[in-house]
Amino acid sequence: MDGKWRKNELPKSKKYCTWLRNFNENFTKMLRIDHLFHKYGLV
C-alpha cells in the first residue's frame, strides 16, 4: 500500500512543481505590470 501510494504521488508532485513555477512567473509578471501602472498613474 505504502509503495503504491508513493509511486502515484511522484508524477503528481512533479506536475504541481511545474504548475507552481508557471504560477510564480505569471505572478511576478503581473506584479511588475501592476507596479508600472501605478508608477505612471494609469490605475
Stockholm file with secondary structure:
# STOCKHOLM 1.0

chainA/1-43         MDGKWRKNELPKSKKYCTWLRNFNENFTKMLRIDHLFHKYGLV
#=GR chainA/1-43 SS CHHHHHHHHHHHHHHHHHHHHHHHHHHHHHHHHHHHHHHTTCC
#=GC SS_cons        CHHHHHHHHHHHHHHHHHHHHHHHHHHHHHHHHHHHHHHTTCC
//
